[in-house]
């Protein structure tokens, strides 16, 4: 697979750690993808949950392959939730500074 195919929201599989997840962003300059991974055995309503909500993990692109493991709608919802959380944290920081 060529590297130019990876983008935000793509479902991936980390070949070294054997974990499934999705891409939150890609840094082409250093060939790193920032990813969120699903917990391997923990689910909510039968669907996997994210391993962490605090930050994405950097992974060399060469260690990733495309692999769909959940409905794409679940990835899109996770991305929306992460964006919403970031906005809320930013606003709380502004309130704390004033």
N, C-alpha and C positions, 0 to 999 in steps of 0.2 A: 504494500500500500504506500502510495506517495504521501509525504507529509502535508502537502497542500490541501488534503481532503479533511483534515481535522478542523473542527470549529466548535464554538460554544453550543452546548446542548447535545453534542454527539455522545452516544453511549459507547463506552470503551471497556476493555478488559486489560488489566495490568498483568503482563506476562510473568514478571518476577514474583509478585506477591499473590498472584492468582485471585485478584479481587476485581469485581465489577463495579462500574460507576459511570460518571459522566463528566464532560469537560465544562469548566466554567469560563476559562479563557486560555489563549495560547500566546506565548512569547516566541515569535519566530526567530528573533535575533539570537537567542541562546538555545533554541529548540527544546523548549520546556512547555508542557501543558499543565495547567492548574486544574486539578480534578477533585471531585467529591466521590466518596466510595460508599456503597451500601453495606450495612452490617450483614454478615454472612448468615446468621441464624435467627436474627430478630426481625419480626414483622409486626405490622399493624394492619388489621383487616386483610391479612393474607399477602400484603405487599411489603417489600423490604424498606427499612428506614435508613436514613443517612447515618454514617458512623460518627460524624461530628458536624456541628453547625458553626463552630468557631472559625474555621479557616479551610481554604482549599489546600491540597497537598501538591507540591511540584513534582512532576514526573518527566524524565527524559522521553521525548516523543518516540524514540526507538523502542521503548518498552511497552508501547500501547498498540492494541489492535482494536478495530471496530467490532463491537458485539452488542446486540440488543438483548437485554435481560429483563426489562420491565416495559410496560406500555409507555410510549413516548410522552403521553399526557402526564405521567407521573414525574418525568424529568422536567417538563415545562413548569409544572406546579412547584417543584422543588426550587427551580431557578427563580420563580416569582417570589416565593417565600424568602429566599436568601436576599433578594433585592429589597424586599419590604423590611427585613430585619436590619439591613445596612442603613436604610433611610431612618428608621426609628432610633438606632444607636447614634447616628449623626445628630439628630434633633435633640436627643437627650444630652449629648455633649455640649451643644449650644446652650441649652437651658442651664446646665451645671456651670458654664462659664460666666453666665450673667448674674 
